[in-house]
Amino acid sequence: MLYINFPDWIKPEIIPGLPIRWYGFMYLVAFAITFMLFMWQIKNRKLKIPSDLVVSMFFWAIVGMFIGARIFAATIYDTTGRYLSQPWLIFWPFDAKMNFTGLMGMSYHGGLVGVTAAIIIYLKIKKLDVLDWADMLAQAVPLGYTFGRLGNFINGELFGRVSESPWGIVFPNASRLPTSAVWVRETAERIGMPIEEGVTLVNLPRHPSQLYEAFFEGIVLWLILWFIVRKHKPFKGFAIGIYLIGYAFFRFIIEYFREPDKGLEYVVQLGPKDNPPELLMSLLNFSTGQVLNFIMILAGIAILFVFKYIHDKRPHAETFDAVRTKPQRKSIPNKKSK
């Protein structure tokens, strides 16, 4: 068999019967790691920043991320119109029978918009250096993000397209595909998955795109930002631009392997019009996520040009690290005799 069955011992709940899920726990781990890396940078640069300011910033960043992620997921990525007709359900964590379900669906791009707005507002109110703080945050976020995607994997959600690779995984929650489709039967035959007589639907293995994202958008991007950009950034705001470009680039590529959301499969179709979204057949058909990531790449490039222009307008200004860490020279009283 050229596929892997999703491990039956992996459950969404940490403790069966209780509404405490690994997904939520992984988010807590993500924020904890990001916070520790942020505080390490402050200590390493010997910046005199009270920890309560950082805690407050993270609190409002979480609030902004949560609001933005839910609003985007409920308006842009939901094609049923349910949340537009009943907007109070966007933040309602119960189903029609009042069973606790949590908030199903978060949008990364919405979360990015929300957290950006919250951080800018907070730092402006506190009269703190927005670009300096945002750089430190951008250098820490990807490693935390890794655990968020691990939470998606444990939930068995956000899986990829059909895969014939040996590491393709049969996710229990994946949509079954009709055996009447020729490509479905041929794929099952090639990977050694038997289809019994009379079976009309089959669950084919998928790319574990959550793990692809955890590795490239999380670990690889963090290594670039932490060990290269952090040590050699030429101006404030540089890490922000590189983060946006790097994340969007990796996500754009991985979107080819990740199954698009229903109803938002191909917003730009330059290739074949009839290819099923469950199976990648053309690199010229782009999902909603890829369009958003392309815009994100352009935004990152624009940010680099803008911040570089601002930096060049102050050619005699010292670097922000030097200014904050340079010891102050004490004045020596004049002891000349009168």
LINHU-V445818 format. One record per pair of residues at least 6 apart in sequence whose C-alpha atoms are under 6 Angstrom apart, sorted by the first residue. I is the first residue (numbers start at 1). J is the second residue. If there is no record, write none. Layout:
I_J ; I_J
//
This chain:
1_191 ; 1_192 ; 2_166 ; 2_191 ; 3_166 ; 3_167 ; 3_168 ; 3_169 ; 4_168 ; 4_169 ; 5_169 ; 5_170 ; 6_169 ; 6_170 ; 6_171 ; 12_21 ; 12_22 ; 12_155 ; 13_20 ; 13_21 ; 13_22 ; 14_20 ; 14_21 ; 14_22 ; 23_151 ; 26_147 ; 26_148 ; 26_151 ; 27_148 ; 30_144 ; 30_145 ; 30_147 ; 33_144 ; 34_140 ; 34_141 ; 34_144 ; 37_140 ; 60_118 ; 61_115 ; 61_118 ; 61_119 ; 64_114 ; 64_115 ; 64_118 ; 65_111 ; 65_114 ; 65_115 ; 68_110 ; 68_111 ; 68_114 ; 69_106 ; 69_107 ; 69_110 ; 69_111 ; 70_106 ; 72_107 ; 72_110 ; 73_105 ; 73_106 ; 73_107 ; 74_83 ; 93_100 ; 93_101 ; 93_102 ; 93_103 ; 94_100 ; 94_101 ; 123_130 ; 131_236 ; 131_237 ; 135_237 ; 135_239 ; 135_240 ; 138_240 ; 139_225 ; 139_226 ; 142_218 ; 142_222 ; 143_218 ; 143_219 ; 143_222 ; 145_218 ; 146_214 ; 146_218 ; 149_210 ; 149_214 ; 153_210 ; 159_208 ; 159_209 ; 160_206 ; 160_207 ; 160_208 ; 160_209 ; 160_257 ; 160_258 ; 160_259 ; 161_206 ; 161_207 ; 161_257 ; 161_258 ; 161_259 ; 161_278 ; 161_279 ; 162_205 ; 162_206 ; 162_278 ; 162_279 ; 163_205 ; 163_206 ; 163_207 ; 168_205 ; 168_206 ; 168_207 ; 169_205 ; 169_206 ; 170_205 ; 176_201 ; 176_202 ; 176_203 ; 177_201 ; 177_202 ; 178_200 ; 178_201 ; 179_185 ; 179_200 ; 179_201 ; 209_258 ; 217_247 ; 241_300 ; 241_303 ; 241_304 ; 244_300 ; 245_297 ; 245_300 ; 248_293 ; 248_297 ; 252_290 ; 252_293 ; 259_278 ; 264_288 ; 265_287 ; 266_285 ; 266_286 ; 266_287 ; 267_287 ; 267_288 ; 268_285 ; 268_286 ; 269_285 ; 270_284 ; 270_285 ; 271_282 ; 271_284 ; 271_285
//
